[in-house]
C-alpha cells in the first residue's frame, strides 16, 4: 500500500496567523529550532468555498487519479469547456492546490499535477 500524501487546509483569521508567525519567530530567535508547518490557510469558510468548488474538487480528483497528459486531455476527460478548465486550473494553481508543468516533447503542453491524495480541513471556532 502506498503512502497517502495529505494537504492540510486551515480556516484561521489573519490575526491568528500573524500571532502564530510572531510566536514562531520568537522561538527561532531563542534557540533556532522550529517545527515545519506546511499547508494552505484561508481567512474564512467563504474564501475556502470560493476556491474549492464542487467542480474544482472534481478536477483535482481527475488530475490525481487519471493523470492527464495535458489540459486539453483533462477537459475532454471531464467533458468540460477548455476555457473553464483553464480558469479553474489557474485558481487552483494560484492557491497551491496543483502545479501546471510545461513540457516540450515535440509540442508545448501544460500538464496539471496534484501532489496529494487527501485533503484535511481544520476550522478554528
N, C-alpha and C positions, 0 to 999 in steps of 0.2 A: 504494500500500500504506500502510495507516495505521500509526501508531507503536504499538509494543507497550508497554503500561504494566506494569511489574513490581513486585511487592511482595517485599521481602526479609525472610526469616524466619531467625533465628539461634537456635541452641541454645547458650546460654552460661550459665555459673554466675553466681550473684548477685555473687560476689566479683569476677569478671572485669568485670561490668557496672559495679560501683562503682569499680573501678580505672580503667576507661575514662572514666567520668564525672569522676573526680578529675584525670586527665590533661587532659581537655578543659577543665575549669575552670581549671587552671594555665595552659594555653595562652591562654585568653581573658584572663586577668589580665595576662599578659605583653604581648601585642600586640593582643588583641581580635579576631584573625582565627581563626575556627574553621570546620571543614568541617561541613556539614549532613549529618546521618545520619537517615534515616527507615527504619522497618521495625518488625517485631514480634520480640520476643525471648522465648524460653521457657527455663526453667532446666533442663529435662530433655526427653529424647525422649518420655518418657511423658506429660508435660504437653502437648507438641505433638500427640501421638496422641489424647489425650483431647479436644482441641478440633477437630482436623482429621480427623474420622472419614470413612469412605468416604461415608456418607450426606450429611455436611455438604459434602464436596467436590463431590458431585453437585448439591447445592443451589446452591453458588456458581457452578458451571458453568451451571446452568439460568438463574439470575438474570442472569448475564453475557450468555449467548447469546440467550435468549428474551425478556428484558426484560419480565417480567410486570407488569401494571398494579396488582397488589395481592397480598397474602399469600394470599388465597383463590385467586386465579388460579394462583399458584405451586403451591399444594397440589394443585390439580386437574391441572396440567401433569405433576406428578410422581406423581400417583395416591397421595398420602400423606395421612394424617390431619392436619387443620388444626392441632390442638393440638401434635403432634410437630414440624410445620414451624415453628410459632411458637417452640417451645422451642429448636430448632436455630438459628433466626434470632437469637434473643436471645443465645445463646452466641457466635455469630459476631460480632454487633454489639459485645458486651462485650469481645471480643478484637481489635477494629478490622479485621475482615475485610470488613465491609459496613456500609452505612448503612440505617436504616429511616426513610424520609421520610414525613411526614404530609402528606396532600393534602386539600383541601376543595372538590373540584369537584362540588358537589351533594351527594355523600355523603362521609363521612370514610373515607379509605382509608390504609393503610400500604403504601408501595411500597418493596420491597427494591432496593438499588442497590449494585453492585460496581464499583469504580473501577479495577480492574486486570484483565489477562487472562493473567497469568503469575505463578507463584509460584516463587521461588528459595529453596531451603533450604540453610543453611550450618550444619554441625556442627563445633564445635571438638573436637579429640581431644587 
